[in-house]
């Protein structure tokens, strides 16, 4: 579909993360899953784009960061990044 990387920041036990993960994994998008509790620097990266909060899911597509986005928002960001 697209070679644009979708950085998907999540943590275990997060229902919102699980709800977004399902369509992401089924979409065929290039998704890089990043567990903020295991990946060094990941929680800090989320805080940088989420006003100092460790809010997940956080998704970064190119220069676009989204906190708790819908799948449609992620898809739109990928399309925009692909067109750039």
N, C-alpha and C positions, 0 to 999 in steps of 0.2 A: 504494500500500500504506500508506505513512505519510509525513507531512511532517516527521517528526523527522530532523534532520540527523545523519549518521554521519561524523565526522571520521576519515579513514583516513590515518594517518601512515606513510610508507614511504620506501624509498630504492632506487635502481637496484641490480640484482644480488642482491637479497634474495630467496631462494627461498621463505621463509615468507611474505613479502609477496605474491609472485606466487600462491602457493597460496590465500591468503585473498582476493585480488583477484578471482579467477575467480568464486566464488559471490556475492561482493558485487555485481559488475557485472551478473550474471544475475538478481539478486534483485528489482530494481525499487526498492530502497531509495534514499533521497536521500543519496548518497555524495559527500562532498567529498574528493578525493584531494589529499594534501599531501606533496610530496617534501621530506624534511627537509634535503636538501643544497642545495635551490634556494630554498625559501620562508624569508624572513627570520623569525627567531624560532621556527621550527618545531622545531628540534633542542632549543632551550631548553624549549619546552612539553613535549616528550617526556620530557626529564630531570626536569621537575617531577613528573610522574606515575609515573615508572619508577625511583624511588629513585636519581636522579642518573645513570642510564644512558641511552644513546641506543639503546634496544632498540626495534626495529621488527619486525613491525607493531605499532603502538599505535593503539588505536581509542578515541575519546571520543564518547559518546552522552549528551547532556545533562550531568549531573554525574557520570556513571559513566565511569571510565577503565579500560581493559583493555589489558594488555601481552601480546602474542602470543595473542589470543583465538581460539577456534574460531568458525566462522560461526554455529553454534547459540548461542554466548554473545552474539554481536553481535545476532542476531535477538531474543533474550530481552531484551536491554537496550533495544532499540527498542520492543518491545511494552510494557515497563514504563514507558518514557518517554511513550509514546502514551496510556497509561492514567492517567498522573499529571495 
